[in-house]
Amino acid sequence: MQKFNNYVFLSLCEITYKLYKKSHYMTYVNYCKTFNVSIKTNNLDKKETEHLIKIFDYIGKIYGFSDAESFDYLTKFFNLDNLIDFQKCVEADIIANGDIFD
């Protein structure tokens, strides 16, 4: 199950990294921390709500998750101690293969 979770977390990193690159945040980690706080406090702004919908759509298409399952994985992802490791994998893929979303 851990391998599957890591695939889901990597997919979450891919989509959130893409969304982060189009945001006003200076770092990916700051984007994730702020998004996580907004989720925990149930205080999502319009842009975060749009991002949440895009994340759920992306994850739902890949894994067939419901919104509740996607939300559960997203909150776990934002609380990972090794979040930066997933970021490094996504950035390495972008360097090696170009933008993953072109």
Rosetta blueprint (number, residue, H / E / L):
1 M L
2 Q H
3 K H
4 F H
5 N H
6 N H
7 Y H
8 V H
9 F H
10 L H
11 S H
12 L H
13 C H
14 E H
15 I H
16 T H
17 Y H
18 K H
19 L H
20 Y H
21 K H
22 K L
23 S L
24 H L
25 Y L
26 M L
27 T L
28 Y H
29 V H
30 N H
31 Y H
32 C H
33 K H
34 T H
35 F H
36 N H
37 V H
38 S H
39 I H
40 K H
41 T L
42 N L
43 N L
44 L L
45 D L
46 K H
47 K H
48 E H
49 T H
50 E H
51 H H
52 L H
53 I H
54 K H
55 I H
56 F H
57 D H
58 Y H
59 I H
60 G H
61 K H
62 I H
63 Y H
64 G L
65 F L
66 S L
67 D H
68 A H
69 E H
70 S H
71 F H
72 D H
73 Y H
74 L H
75 T H
76 K H
77 F H
78 F H
79 N L
80 L L
81 D L
82 N L
83 L H
84 I H
85 D H
86 F H
87 Q H
88 K H
89 C H
90 V H
91 E H
92 A H
93 D H
94 I H
95 I H
96 A H
97 N H
98 G L
99 D L
100 I L
101 F L
102 D L
